[in-house]
Amino acid sequence: MKPEGKDDVFLVGAPKTATSTIFRYLTNREEFFASLDKEPHFFSCSRPKQKSRCYRSIVEYLYLFEHANDHQLLIDASTSYFSDRGSPAQIATHNPAAKIIIPIRHPVDRAYSQHSHNF
C-alpha cells in the first residue's frame, strides 16, 4: 500500500454525469489504482441514505486500496460526496493535497438520462 494510504483523486459528481466513464478511463491507466468498491461513501457515512452502503472505519476503508503500488494515484469515486455538505472538509482533513474531479453536465440532458435510466 502507498505510504499513509491516502487517496490522491476523488471523482465526485451528480449521477449521470459520466463519473463511471471517467472512472473506467482512469483505472485503465497504470498510474491509477481504483478502490475495490467504486463508491465506498466513506466520507458521507453520516447521510441516512448512505449508512448501509459505507465503510465506517479508516482501516476498513484503506483496505480497499491495499494492493496499490507506491507510484499509483488512488481513486475514490463516490458520487455521494457531491451533495454531502460534510464531505469536502473530511476529505481535506484526510488528505489536504487530494485532487477532486467534478464532472458537470447540462441539467436537462442529465435529467433525461436519469429518467431513461430509471424507466
Salt bridges, closest charged atoms under 4 A:
ASP7 OD1 - HIS94 NE2 2.83
ASP8 OD2 - LYS2 NZ 2.47
GLU31 OE2 - ARG29 NH2 2.96
GLU39 OE2 - LYS38 NZ 3.38
GLU39 OE1 - HIS41 NE2 3.64
GLU66 OE2 - HIS67 NE2 3.39
